[in-house]
Amino acid sequence: MANNNSKIRKMFFVDGFNLYHSIKRALEKNPALPCCKWLDLEKMCKRFIDTAYESFAGVKYFTALSWKVSSLPKQQTYINALQAGSSNIEIIYGKFKLKTKTCPLCHKSYAGHEEKLTDVNLAISLFENALKNTFDEAVIVSADSDLIPPIMAIKNIFPSKYISVLPPFMNSAQDLINHAHKKYKMKENTLTGSQLPDMISVYQKPSDWK
């Protein structure tokens, strides 16, 4: 699987909101858990690199800017801090779309928002990078079962490529794992040991993320 008998090039495809919400749920379940939202993605991903025979090929980070006035500045600060701390992270944006939702209890309708394009963008990026031969192993950081079709397609079209799944913290992602070559496990110390400095360049960690 290695490229020209060199080290195996490992590229990470991170579903940003899937990862964020897994951290948020973990904090709600265990308030004693340190807040891990100020996550250094490159540092986290490199924890899954064995430098004896693998090399780090970069991170593709898929997200969408929040429509919430309260959270957007923190999100933008975090994205800026990621880019200030690493030249190996590409930010790929989806969007939020206004959608009418119905309460399952009272059946009243209300305006909500739904994240769009992340799974499509991730699938396209997988194919693009497989075609460009920029990785030997793709590690998908997500628990979204919508990614099963692109995983199956990559395995079929590019049999020399290896597809792994790293489910976000406290997610099993068994459906994805069943279709991948390999799985990794994200533990608590994966998150707590992979934090950005409180201040990086001119970007300060949000006070309520401490």
Helices and strands as residue ranges (DSSP letters): G 3-5, E 8-15, H 16-29, H 41-46, E 54-63, H 72-85, E 89-93, E 95-102, E 109-116, H 118-131, E 137-141, G 145-147, H 148-157, E 162-165, H 174-179, E 182-183, H 188-192, E 199-200, E 203-204, G 207-209
